[in-house]
């Protein structure tokens, strides 16, 4: 695998997805700076996932990151993670993961490619996450931080079902969702996203329904925690936004 360039989908996007793509292309640098206040939360839950994954797996585990953005901080940490070593010499340590990073924005992936260019265990895939396809039981973990909330709610339900199919038995899904139910929220001005015709979009089933959907796919919800992010609004005022962070585990074969 290589991260030198991102493979691009040939599938045309819907007007909604095209608007989101334009939005993130426009604000890629601004968003990278703005989201730094959330890095601690992202890293915290990434570490939770890493603690659950088998550190003694005989070969690198396959991890898909949805909405990887610029690759900072999560993709970089996954790419640089190595198998534990008992000796002092780590020069020959093997990467713990093969990482697939997906994002709808080619500008975001351009930043990720620059950041991750030295890693041979990373593949970047451009396109709508709904157009991704993987083999049954081919992935050890899938994560989407602040990512699935950009999908219409029915697509969220469908993607969670497909993620369950992609995961190996005992594999994990990590993601966050809005606590409150939101059918559709549009914003043409968020971080200046509408300058070139972009629009930001969010939706959510809410905490209870999202957990029900995951359970219905065949996953056990093993961690469910509400975290308040402090965000700077368009008026410069800080506001608190609540997200539920969920770690789900695909049930083992009986």
C-alpha positions as CSV (number, residue, x, y, z in Angstrom):
1,X,0.0,0.0,0.0
2,X,1.1,3.6,-0.6
3,X,-0.2,7.0,0.4
4,X,1.6,8.9,-2.3
5,X,-1.7,9.5,-4.1
6,X,-5.4,8.9,-3.5
7,X,-7.4,6.7,-5.7
8,X,-10.5,8.5,-7.0
9,X,-13.9,7.1,-7.5
10,X,-15.5,7.3,-11.0
11,X,-19.0,7.4,-9.5
12,X,-20.7,10.7,-9.8
13,X,-21.9,12.3,-6.6
14,X,-25.4,13.4,-5.7
15,X,-26.0,17.2,-5.3
16,X,-25.9,16.8,-1.5
17,X,-22.6,15.0,-1.5
18,X,-21.1,17.3,-4.2
19,X,-22.0,20.2,-1.9
20,X,-20.3,18.5,1.1
21,X,-17.2,17.8,-1.1
22,X,-17.0,21.4,-2.2
23,X,-17.4,22.6,1.4
24,X,-14.5,20.5,2.7
25,X,-12.3,21.4,-0.3
26,X,-12.9,25.1,0.5
27,X,-12.2,24.9,4.2
28,X,-9.6,22.1,4.3
29,X,-6.9,24.2,6.0
30,X,-9.3,26.2,8.2
31,X,-10.9,22.9,9.4
32,X,-7.6,21.3,10.1
33,X,-6.8,24.3,12.5
34,X,-10.4,24.4,13.9
35,X,-10.6,20.8,14.8
36,X,-7.4,20.7,16.8
37,X,-9.5,21.4,19.9
38,X,-11.0,17.9,19.4
39,X,-7.7,16.1,19.0
40,X,-7.6,15.0,22.6
41,X,-11.0,13.3,22.3
42,X,-10.1,11.6,19.0
43,X,-6.9,10.3,20.5
44,X,-8.6,9.1,23.7
45,X,-11.1,7.0,21.8
46,X,-8.5,5.8,19.3
47,X,-6.5,4.5,22.3
48,X,-9.6,2.8,23.6
49,X,-9.9,1.0,20.2
50,X,-6.2,0.0,20.2
51,X,-6.6,-1.4,23.7
52,X,-9.3,-3.8,22.5
53,X,-7.6,-4.8,19.2
54,X,-5.3,-7.9,19.5
55,X,-1.8,-6.6,19.8
56,X,-0.4,-10.1,19.2
57,X,-2.0,-10.6,15.8
58,X,0.4,-12.6,13.6
59,X,0.0,-10.2,10.6
60,X,-0.9,-6.5,10.4
61,X,-4.6,-5.9,11.0
62,X,-6.7,-4.0,8.5
63,X,-8.3,-0.8,9.6
64,X,-10.6,1.5,7.6
65,X,-10.9,5.1,8.7
66,X,-14.0,6.9,7.2
67,X,-13.6,10.7,6.9
68,X,-9.9,10.6,7.5
69,X,-9.5,14.3,6.5
70,X,-5.9,15.5,6.6
71,X,-4.7,12.4,8.4
72,X,-4.1,14.4,11.6
73,X,-4.0,13.0,14.2
74,X,-5.7,9.6,13.8
75,X,-4.5,8.2,10.5
76,X,-0.9,9.2,11.4
77,X,-1.1,7.4,14.7
78,X,-2.6,4.3,13.1
79,X,0.1,4.3,10.4
80,X,3.0,4.7,12.8
81,X,1.7,2.1,15.3
82,X,4.1,-0.8,15.6
83,X,4.0,-4.2,17.2
84,X,5.2,-4.2,20.8
85,X,8.9,-5.1,21.1
86,X,10.7,-6.6,24.1
87,X,14.1,-5.2,23.0
88,X,15.5,-1.8,22.8
89,X,16.0,-1.9,19.0
90,X,12.8,-0.8,17.3
91,X,14.4,-0.2,13.9
92,X,13.1,-3.4,12.5
93,X,9.6,-3.2,14.1
94,X,6.8,-4.0,11.7
95,X,3.7,-1.8,11.4
96,X,0.8,-3.1,13.4
97,X,-1.9,-2.0,10.8
98,X,-2.6,-1.6,7.2
99,X,-4.7,1.5,7.0
100,X,-7.3,2.6,4.4
101,X,-8.2,6.3,4.7
102,X,-11.3,7.5,2.9
103,X,-12.5,11.0,2.4
104,X,-14.9,12.8,0.0
105,X,-12.6,15.8,-0.3
106,X,-9.6,15.6,-2.6
107,X,-8.1,18.7,-1.0
108,X,-8.3,17.0,2.4
109,X,-6.6,13.9,1.0
110,X,-3.9,16.0,-0.6
111,X,-3.0,17.2,2.9
112,X,-3.2,13.6,4.1
113,X,-0.9,12.4,1.3
114,X,1.7,15.1,2.2
115,X,1.5,14.1,5.8
116,X,1.6,10.3,5.3
117,X,3.9,10.1,2.2
118,X,6.6,8.1,4.0
119,X,4.2,5.4,5.2
120,X,3.9,2.3,2.9
121,X,1.1,0.8,5.0
122,X,-1.5,3.4,4.1
123,X,-3.9,3.7,1.1
124,X,-6.0,6.8,0.6
125,X,-9.4,6.4,-1.2
126,X,-11.2,9.5,-2.4
127,X,-15.0,9.4,-2.7
128,X,-18.4,9.0,-1.0
129,X,-18.1,6.5,1.8
130,X,-21.3,4.9,0.6
131,X,-19.5,3.9,-2.6
132,X,-16.8,1.9,-0.7
133,X,-16.8,-1.9,-1.1
134,X,-14.9,-4.5,0.8
135,X,-15.0,-8.2,1.1
136,X,-17.0,-10.0,3.8
137,X,-15.0,-10.4,7.0
138,X,-12.0,-8.5,5.5
139,X,-11.5,-5.7,8.1
140,X,-10.5,-5.8,11.7
141,X,-11.8,-2.4,12.6
142,X,-13.7,0.5,11.1
143,X,-13.7,4.0,12.6
144,X,-15.5,7.2,11.7
145,X,-14.9,10.2,13.8
146,X,-17.2,13.1,13.0
147,X,-17.8,11.3,9.7
148,X,-21.1,9.3,9.5
149,X,-23.0,12.4,10.8
150,X,-22.6,13.8,7.3
151,X,-24.7,11.0,5.8
152,X,-28.5,11.1,5.5
153,X,-30.0,9.0,8.2
154,X,-31.0,6.1,6.0
155,X,-27.5,5.9,4.6
156,X,-26.1,5.8,8.1
157,X,-28.3,2.7,8.8
158,X,-27.2,1.1,5.6
159,X,-23.5,1.8,6.1
160,X,-23.6,0.4,9.6
161,X,-25.1,-2.8,8.2
162,X,-22.4,-3.0,5.6
163,X,-19.6,-2.3,8.1
164,X,-20.9,-5.3,10.1
165,X,-20.5,-7.5,7.0
166,X,-17.0,-6.1,6.3
167,X,-15.8,-6.8,9.9
168,X,-14.2,-10.1,10.9
169,X,-16.0,-11.8,13.9
170,X,-14.7,-10.0,16.9
171,X,-13.9,-6.9,14.9
172,X,-14.7,-3.4,16.1
173,X,-16.6,-0.3,15.0
174,X,-15.8,3.1,16.6
175,X,-17.7,6.2,15.8
176,X,-19.5,9.2,17.2
177,X,-23.0,10.6,16.6
178,X,-25.1,13.5,17.6
179,X,-26.9,12.8,20.9
180,X,-30.1,14.5,19.7
181,X,-32.1,13.3,16.8
182,X,-31.7,15.5,13.7
183,X,-33.2,14.6,10.4
184,X,-31.3,17.1,8.3
185,X,-29.3,20.3,9.2
186,X,-27.8,22.4,6.5
187,X,-25.3,25.3,6.9
188,X,-23.9,27.3,3.9
189,X,-21.7,29.5,6.0
190,X,-19.9,27.1,8.5
191,X,-16.2,28.0,8.6
192,X,-16.7,29.8,5.2
193,X,-17.7,26.5,3.5
194,X,-20.1,28.1,1.0
195,X,-17.6,30.4,-0.7
196,X,-17.3,28.1,-3.7
197,X,-20.8,26.6,-3.6
198,X,-20.3,24.2,-0.8
199,X,-22.8,23.3,1.9
200,X,-22.3,21.5,5.2
201,X,-24.9,18.8,6.2
202,X,-25.4,16.8,9.3
203,X,-28.1,14.3,10.5
204,X,-28.5,11.8,13.3
205,X,-30.9,9.2,14.6
206,X,-30.0,10.2,18.1
207,X,-28.2,8.2,20.8
208,X,-30.9,5.6,21.6
209,X,-31.8,4.8,18.0
210,X,-28.2,4.7,16.8
211,X,-27.4,2.1,19.5
212,X,-30.5,0.1,18.5
213,X,-29.4,0.1,14.9
214,X,-26.0,-1.1,15.8
215,X,-27.5,-3.9,17.9
216,X,-29.8,-4.9,15.1
217,X,-26.8,-5.4,12.8
218,X,-25.4,-7.9,15.2
219,X,-22.9,-5.8,17.1
220,X,-22.6,-5.6,20.9
221,X,-22.3,-2.0,22.1
222,X,-19.5,-2.3,24.7
223,X,-18.8,1.4,25.2
224,X,-21.3,4.3,25.0
225,X,-20.3,7.6,26.4
226,X,-21.5,11.2,25.9
227,X,-18.9,13.9,25.5
228,X,-19.4,17.6,25.2
229,X,-17.2,19.4,22.6
230,X,-16.6,23.1,23.0
231,X,-16.9,24.7,19.6
232,X,-16.4,28.2,18.3
233,X,-19.5,29.4,16.5
234,X,-19.7,31.6,13.4
235,X,-20.3,34.6,15.8
236,X,-17.1,33.8,17.7
237,X,-19.0,32.6,20.8
238,X,-18.2,29.2,22.3
239,X,-21.0,26.6,22.4
240,X,-21.2,23.1,23.7
241,X,-22.2,20.2,21.4
242,X,-22.8,16.7,22.7
243,X,-21.8,13.6,20.9
244,X,-22.2,9.9,21.9
245,X,-19.1,7.9,21.3
246,X,-19.8,4.2,20.6
247,X,-17.5,1.2,20.4
248,X,-19.3,-1.8,18.9
249,X,-18.0,-5.3,18.6
250,X,-19.1,-7.8,16.0
251,X,-20.2,-11.0,17.7
252,X,-17.9,-14.1,17.4
253,X,-19.1,-17.1,15.4
254,X,-20.8,-19.7,17.5
